[in-house]
Amino acid sequence: MDEPARTAPASLEIADRLDWLARQELDEVERFIGTVPPLECAVLLIEACRCLDHMHVVQKLSAKEEGKLSVHDFDIVVRGWNVLFGLLMQRKGEFNGVPLRESVPELRQALMGMLHFAGRYVLLNRTAEMVRHGMVSAMADGDKIELKLSDRTLSDHFHDQVDHGKFAELNAKVLRGYKAVATDADTAQHLSDVMGRLTFPWKTPQGVMVGYSADPEIDAYFLDAVTQNTLQWRDDAGIHPSAKLGGCSGGLLTTVVHVLMSFYTKHIMFVEEAIKLHPGVNQHMSLTIWKTRADLIKSLLTATEASEEEVSAALDLITVRADDAAYFLTEQAPGIPLVIELCNGYLLTPVSGVFRNPFNAIRMLRESTSVAIRNALREHREEWMAEDLYALFEGPRFQRVSGQTKLRRDGQIVTDIDAAIFDNATGELVLFQLKWQDFTSSSVRTQRSKAKNFSDQVQDWAEKVMFWINQFGVAALCRALKIKPPDGTEPRIVRLIAIGRSNARFRSYGYDTAGNMLVLPWPQFARLRLAIGPGQDFFKLLTQAVISENAVPVECKPLPYVLERHGLRVTFRDIWCGFENGDDDPGAAAGQSG
């Protein structure tokens, strides 16, 4: 099961050189910030948000290639965010009001440079870890280093990412089948015209920004437009509506994030319309705005109809403060906050937070600071997965077992069965192990630890279940599950299936499971259930489909990148790959989760 894949001493030496190079990049950023007074660090923090917001809008929304970064540089800059943000938050100090400065090309260039320095540190540091763990092969010739994904990594690393993309596409198609989405040209033009008329230039001593008036039709449109993403991202992050999160529920947190996402998306589109109509508008300054905490709470109270105490508690979970800086310096998975506390009572609101799952960032941060919140988030997950599973098998054909079933021997619990389904038509009994582990951290060590835990636990579960069945028999299993085959005979076959909520293929990390059960991620399971459809021998066809899909490597197009720094020339052959149905972008950095 475990593939240690001992890394050659030469590769370990290359990993050390990569770490050294990473340290040089980080030193550059720390030296620069160390020369800046605290108040100026706040100015740089605002400008870094402006750069990030503008870059995301151009990269994600613009139809023109002009002004876009390469796949590699965009990824590097985004991955530099946590480090630069953490360093600036540590040093920004205390002040009153917002230090407003005009966004000018020279300042933006300096901040983009710092983001790239920090991103190179993250890239090199993480790649060194991947070399040490056999995920990346490394060769050196003097001052030239070449890096490429190992055969082990190529075998299954991208499968889970692709399944997430396919499942998201399928969900979108299902939603369109139930609801008319206003995307036709006439509707789009109407919205554009209405929004354009509502905009006006907002002139300040530091530059021209965008102002706009409210309109109920526009508000309703954008609230509706972000609903699907909000619910899907909430589910992906594992935030149950009933979770008790220190003064508010998971449901209210979802509602507040939903409202904020609609505000930010609407704001982006207002700025897009305004720059067409009003010459001289500074787009960078207009995208990233600030407000008082009191004003934001007032807006959220109107939109949510919750109590002020609950809204305040939800906003506290979302807001990132100076005390959170240490987290961002250790967690390299990009976490772009929806709300940043600049100083007491003043909040910065980066719109780029809507381009990736904000719930993951909120959950990861709060789990790192509160054991109570971590436990509250985990409390409902197995029950939630079982409910989602059974929702795919409704109707009289299937017998579904409510709650966990504990298999006992001599009064002692041997193991649990999280869910079970009996197919009355085929006589098959399927036992499920449901695992909801989070793989959003970018730490290779964290990911490998979770991969090992997953593999070990599901393998241990399968062995204990089979040992119990061999000792007590299938009839005893049916009695324990309270399943009654319609003809009174024993199930024709017993299948074991382990499902990981987000990931389940870990050969790239050095771990695999034996062939006595089917192991797959939830997106693949749910997609195949919908694709195979009713009326079929589903579990037989599922097994065949999973084996077939896993045997075919994901078609990847390597996107080489060359980095020349401090006398070293590092060639990344396929650390970035282009493939369809990827996680976030057509070019994905291998192993760069988040």
N, C-alpha and C positions, 0 to 999 in steps of 0.2 A: 504493500500500500504506500509506504513512504519511499520516495526516491531521493536519497541524499544527494546524488550527483555531485560527488566531490569536485570542488572547483580547483583547477590546476594552480600551482603557486604563481605562475606567470600571470594568470588572470587576476589573482588576488593583488599582485603588485600593481596591475593596471587600475584596479578599483581604488587602491590607495592614491594613485596619481590623480584619478578623477575627483576624489575627495579633496585632495590638495588644491586642485583647480577650482572646485566649488568654493572652498574657503577663501580663495583670492577674490572671487566675485562678491561674496558676502562682505568681506573686509572693505571693499570699495564703497558699498552702500553705507556701512556703519561709520566709516570715516567721514563721508559726506554729511550724514545726519548729525554726527557728533559736533560739527562746526556750526550748526544752525541753532539760533536761540529758540526757546520753547514756543513763543508765539509764532515765529516763522514756521515751525513744524506744523502748526495748525493750518497755516496758509498752504503749505505743501500738501497736507492731507486733503484739503478741499480740492486742490488742483489735481491730485492723483485721482480723486473720484471723478472729476470732470473728464480727465483723459480716458479713464475706464468706461465711463458712460458713452462718450462720443465714439470711442473705438467699437463698442458693442453695437451701437445703432448703425454705424457705417457697415460693420462686418456682417450683421444679421439682416438688416432691412434694405440696404441700398442695392439697387439693381445694377449699378455701375461698379466695375472693378477698380476704377480709379480711387485711390485713397485707402484701399483695403490692404491689410497686412497679409503676408503669406500664412499658410496653415501653421507653420512652425513658429513664426514670430508671434502670431496671435496667441497661440497656446503658451508660449514662454512668458509673454507679458501677463496673461491672466494668472499664471502660476506664481508669478512674482508678487502678486497682490498681497497675499497673507503676510509675507515677510516685511514688505515695505509698510503696510498698514500697521502691523504690530509695533515696529520700531518708531513710527511717527506717533502712534497713540501713547507710547511710553513717555515721550518727550514733550508732548504738546502743552503741558502745564495747565494752569487754571486762568481763566480770563472771563470777561463779560462781553456779551454780544458776539457777532460774527465778524472776523477780520476779512472784509471783502476786498479782493484785489482783482483787477482785470486779468482775464485769461489771455496771455499773449504767446505767440509761437515759441519764443525762447524758453519761457518757463515750461510750456508743455513738452518741448523737446527734452529738457532736463529731467522731467518726471517720467517720461516714457523710457528714457535711458536708465533711470533707477529701477523701474519696473522690470526692464529687460535684464539688468544685472542680477536682481533678486530672483528672477525666473530662471536664469542660467544656473544660479546656485541650487535651486530646487531640482532642476533637470539633472545636473551632474551628480548631486548627492543621491538622488533616487536611483539613477542609472548605476552608480557604484554598488548600491545594495542589490540591484537586480543581477549584476555581474557576480557578486559574492554568492548568490543563491542559485546560480545556474540558469537564470531566466534570460540573460543576455550573454552572448559569446563575445569575447574581447581578444583582439590581437594588436600588438604594438611593433612598430619598426622605427626605432629611434624616437623622434619627436612626433611621430604619426600614430594615432590610435584609431582603430576601426571597430565599430560596435554593430552587432546585428542580433536579432532575436534568435534564441536557441531553438532547435527542432522541437524540443519539449514544449516550449511556449507557443510556437506556431500551431501545435496540434490542437489546442482547445482554447487559447486565451481569448479570442474574439467572439466565441460562440455566445456567451452570455450577453455581451454588449449588443450583438445583432438581434438576439431574441427580444431584448427590451425594445428595440426599434420596431421589429415586426409586430409586437403586441400593441405598441402605441398606435401604429398605423391601423391595426384591426379595430381597436377601440374607437378611433376617429371615424372609421367607416360605419360602425354600428351607431354611433351618435348621429351621424348624418342621415341614417336611415329613419331615425325617430324624430328628427327635428330639422326644420329648414334653416340653413345657415345663411345669413345675409352677406353673401360674397359676390353677388352679381355686380356688373359694371355700373348700373344705374344707382344701386344703393351706395356703392363706394363713392361715386361722384357726388351724390347728395350729401353724404357725411363730410366729404372733403369741403364742399361749398359752405355747409353750415359752420364747420369748425374754422374755416378761413375767415368768415365774417366776424367770428367772435374774438379773433386775435387782434392784438395791437402792440406796437413797440413800447417797451418799458425802459425809459432812458434813466440811467444812473450815472453818477460821476465816474464810475469805474467801467462803463460800457453799456451797450444796449442789449437788454434781455427781452424775453417774450412775456406778455401778459395776455390773459384771455378771460372771458366771462363764462359763467356756468350755463348749462342747458340740460334740462332733465332728459331729453332724448339721447344726448351724447353720453350722459352718465349711465343711463340704463344699458346702452349698447355695449360700452366697455366692461360693465359689470358682468354682462352676459358673455362677452367674448372670452373672458379669462376663466370662466367657470370650469370648463373641462380640464384645463391644465391644473387648476387649483386642486380639484378632487383627485386627479391622478397622482400629482406630486405628493399630496398628503398621504395617500395610500402607499406610495413608494417609500416614503420616509417612516411609515409605521406609526402615525399619530392618530390614535383611535379617538373618535368624538367624545367618548365617555372618560377618557384619561383625565385624572385630577392633577393639574399642573401648577400648584401653588397659587390659588386664588382665581383660576379660570379653568375651564374645561378644554379638552382638545378640540371640541366643536367650536367654541368661541375663538380659540386661537386660529382655527381654519377660517372662520368668518372674517376676522381682522386681517389676516394675510390676503384673503380674497379681495377685500376692499382696497387694501394698499396696492395690490397688483393692478386693480382696475384704475386707481388713481395714477399710477406710474405709467401704465400703458397709454392712458388717455393723454397724459402730459407729453410723452414722447411724440405722439401723433399731432398734438397741438403745435409743438415746436417745429415739426416737419412741415406743417402747413404754413406756419408763420414765416419761415425763412424763404418761402417762395414769394411771399407778398411784401415783406418789409426789408428793404436793403439795409445792410449794416448791423443786422442782428448777430450777436455773438452766440453761436450754437453751443459751444462748450459751456459757457456760463449759464445758458438757459436750461440745459438738460438737468444739471445738478443744482437743486435748490435746497433751501433750509426753511424751517418753520419752528415756532415755539411748541413745546410739548403740550401746552394748554390748548393751542389752536388745533393740533392734530387730534387730541382726545375729543375735542368738541365735534370735529368732523366725523370721527369714528362713532361717537355716541349717536349722531344723527343717522348714520348708515346702518348701525347694528342693532339699535334699540336695546342694548345691554346696559347694565348699571355702570356707573363711573368706576367703581372699585374693580369690577371684572375687566373692563376695557383697559384700565391702568395696569392690571396684572398681566394681561395679554401683551400690552405694549412693552412692559418690562422684559418679558421673555424674548421679544423681537429685537429690542434695542441693545446695541453693543456699546460698551463703555470702556474707559481707560483701564479699568481693572481686568478686562478681558484680553488685554494685549498679549499676555504670556501664552494664552491658548493659540493665538494666531502665529506666534513664533515657533510653535512646536507642531501644529497641524498644517500640513502642506496641501491638503485638498482645498481648492479655492472656495472661500466662504465670503461672498459679497453681501454684506448686511443690507437689509431693507431700511434700517434706521440706525444712525450713528449719533451718539451724544457728543456734540462738540464741546459744550460747556453746560453748566447748570441751566436747564430750561430751554436750550437751543439744540435742535436736531437737524442733522444733515441726512438727506434722503436720496441715495444713489439709485438711479433708475435701472442700472445694469443688473440689479438683483433679480429682475423679472426674466432674465434670459437663461437662468438655470434654477434648479429646484431650491427655493428658499427654505423649505421645511427641513431639508437635510442639514443646512447650515445652522438653523435654529436648534434642531435636535442635538446635533453633535456638540455645539457649544454648551448647551444647558446640561447635557448628560455629563460633561466634563466638570461641571461645577456643583452639581447637586445629585447625591445618591437617591434622594426621594423622587426627583423627577425621572431619573433613569429607571427606577423601579416602576413608577407610574406608567411610563411609556411601554414597558415590557409586559405589564399585567394582562392586557387583553389580547396579546398577539396570537397565541395558539388558538384561542377561541375564535378570533377574527379570521384566521386562515381556514379553520374548519368550516366556518359559515360560508366563506367564499367558495370553498371546495364543494360543499353540498349544494350551493346555489346552481352549480353546473350540472347537477344530477337530480333534478326535481322530477316528480311524477311517480306513478305506481310501479314502473319497471325496477326501480332501485330501492333497496332497504338501506337507510342511512342510520348510523349509530350515533346517538346524541351523547356529547361529553366524552371525556377520556375513559378508556377501559384499562384497568390495572390487572395484569396477569400475576397471579400469586402462586407460590410454592411453599407449603408448610406455614401458611399465614404470613409469609414475607413477600413483599412486592419484588417481582423479577424485572419487569419493565412495563412501560405504558404504551398503549396504542392510541395515538392522537385522534385518528378518524378511521372509519371502516365503511366500505360500501359493498353490498351484495347485489349482483346483477341477476335478477330473477330469470331473465331470458337465457343467459349463458351458463348460469350456475357458478360463476366466478366470484370469489371473495377477495377483496383487495384491502390490505392493511396499509395505513399511511403513517409515516413519521414526518412531522411538519416542523421545519426549522426556519426561524426568522432571525437571521444574523445580518448585521449591517456591514457592508463592505465599501462604505463611502470614504473611509480614511485612505490617504495616499501613502501611509507608512507600509513599506514592504513587510517589515517584521509583524506589524499588526495584522495585515492581510494574510500572511502565511500562518500566523497563530490561529486565526479564525478558520482558515482553510483546513488546518490540521484538526481542530476541534470538531468541525463539521464532519470530516471524513471518519475520524475515530468514533464519534458518537453514533452516526448512522450505521457504521459497520457493527458496532457493539450491539445496537438495537436489533439489527437483523439476526445476529448470531443468537441473542437471547430469545427472540421470538421463535426462531426455528427449533432451538433446543426445547423450549416449552411445548411446542406443537408435537415434536417427536416423543416427548415424555407423556403428554396427556391426551393427544389426539385432536383431530379437527372438530369432532362433535363437541368436545369440551370447550374448544375455542368459540364455537357458535353459541353455546350456552353463556359463556362469559360476555359475549358481545350482545346477547339477547336477539340473535338473528335466527329466523325460522325459514329455512328453504321451503318453497311451496309444496314440493312433493315429498318432504320429509327426509330426503337423502342428504348426505354430506355434500358440501361444495365440491364441484368438479376439480377446481384448481384454486390454490391460495397464492396470491401475488403480494410481494412487498414493494412498496414505492416510497422513496424518500424525496421530499420536495423542499428545496431551498427558496425562500421568498424572493431573493434577488439573484443569487449565484449558486451554482452547484457543480461546476466543472473546475477541478483544481489540479489537474496534471501539470499545468504550467508552473504551479507553486511547489511541485514535488510530491503531491498526494493524490491517491486514487482510491476507489472502492472496489471491492470484489464483485463478481458477477452474480451474486445471489439475490440481487434486488435491482430495481430500476431507480436511478438517481437523476433528477432533472430540476431545473429552476421553474418557479411558478409561471413566468411569462411563456415559456415553451409549453408547459402543461395546459394552461388556459387557452393558448392559441390553437393547439392541436385538438383540444376538446371541441372548440367552435368550428375548426376546419373539417374534422372527421364527421361531426354532426351526430344526430340521433339515429336510431335504427340500425346501428352497426355493432359489431363485436368490438367495442371501443378499446378496451384495455389490451387486447391482442394487437389491434392496429396501432395503438399508442406505443407499445413496446417496439414494434417494427419501425415506426417512424422515428423514434428517438435514436435507436441504433443506427438507422440509415443517415439521419442528419448529423450525428456526432462523428460518423466515419468520414464525412466530407469536410475538408478544411475550408474555412471561410476564405473566399477570394479576396485577397488584399493586394493593393497596388502600393509598393514601397514608395515613400516620399523622402528621399535622402536629404540630409542637412549637414553642412560642414560648419564647424565652430573653430575659429582660430583665436586662441587667447594665451597670453603669457608663454609664448614659445611652443605651444602645443597645437597640433591640428587634429581635431577630433571629428571623425566622420560617423554620423548616425545613419546606417544604411536603411533600416526599416523600423526604427523606433516609432516613427510616425507612419501610419498606413492609411490609405484611402479605401473605403469600402461602403457599400450601400447599407442602409438601415443601421447606421452607427449610433453611438450613444448620444452625442450632441452635435457633432460636426462630421462632414465627409472625411476629414482627416483626423484620426484619433491617435493619441500617443499611447503606445502599448503600456499597459500597467498603470497608466496615469489616471487613477480613479477620481471621480468627483466632477 
